[in-house]
């Protein structure tokens, strides 16, 4: 019985070597994949949007709200809010543009 266990061990050696080689190759390939790290928590197509560092109104830093479509940031108090809203926020200029954007028609 001991010989059978020894022979099955030897049979698995080539498989282990192949698996180890595959792991090594995969690890080296994964290291080649470029990774971008974004400080934005949004996963929209505007991941490249760089927000300003200071409030649009008072030019101070601190706890700021970021517009979802442009670089503007504001303090909640500067726009009459008591706290940072949980939902997406858009500055007045971007809201105006969204509301007045020409509507596209679907072709049938």
N, C-alpha and C positions, 0 to 999 in steps of 0.2 A: 504494500500500500504506500509505503514511503517513496518508492520509485515512481508511482503514478503522480503523486503530488509534485515531485521534483520535475518530472517531464512536463506537467502543465505549467509550472513556473517558467520553464525554459521556452515553452510555446508562447507565453505572454510577453516575453522580453522584446521581441521585434515590434509588437503592437505598442508597447510602452514607449519604445524609442521613437516610433513614428509619431505617436501622440505628443511627446515632448518636443519633437522637432516642429510639428504643426503649431503648438503653443508658442514656441520661440518666434516663428515666422509671423504669426498673428500679432504678437506683442510688438515686433519691430514695425509692422505695417500700421498698427494703430498709432504709434508714436509719430508717424508721418502725416496724420490727418490734422489739418489746421483747425484750431478751436478758437472761436471768438467769445470773449467774456463781456457781457453787457451789464452795466450797472442799472439799467432800466428793468423794472419788473414787468413791463408790458411786453407781450409777445406779438405785437402788431407788426406791420411792415415798416413802421417808423422806428425800428430798433437803432438806426444810425442817428436819430435825432439827438443833438447835444443841447441840453437846456442851459440857460444862463445861470450864473452863480448868485445873483442878487435880485431882489424884488423889483419888478417892473415899475412900481409906483414910488417906493421909498428908497430904493437902491441899497437896502440892507440885506444881509444874509440871514440865516436861521432856518426855522421850519417853514418850508415853502411848498406851495402846490404847483405842480407842473401841468401846463397845457398839454393835451394829448396830441395836438397837431402842429404846434409851433414851439420855438425855444423859450417862450415867456414863462416866468415863474412869479408867484405872488404870495404874500403872507395872507392867511385867511382873514385877519383883522383888516387888512388894506382893502378887501373887497366886501366887507361887512359880514363875514362868517365868524362864528365862534370857535369852530374846529375844522380840521381837514376833512373834506367829504370822502366817504368810502367809495363812491362811484367815480367814474371818469369825469374829469373836469376840463372844460374848454373855455378859453378866454373869450371876451365879448367879440373881439374881431373875428376869431375863428367861428364862433356861433353864427355871426352875421353872414359870413361867407357860406357856411353850410346851408343856412336858411334861404339865401338868395342865389344859390347855385342853380344854373339851368338844369331842368329836369330832362333826363334822356328818355327817349321813347323806345319801347321795344318794337322790333320789326316782326311782323308775322309772316 
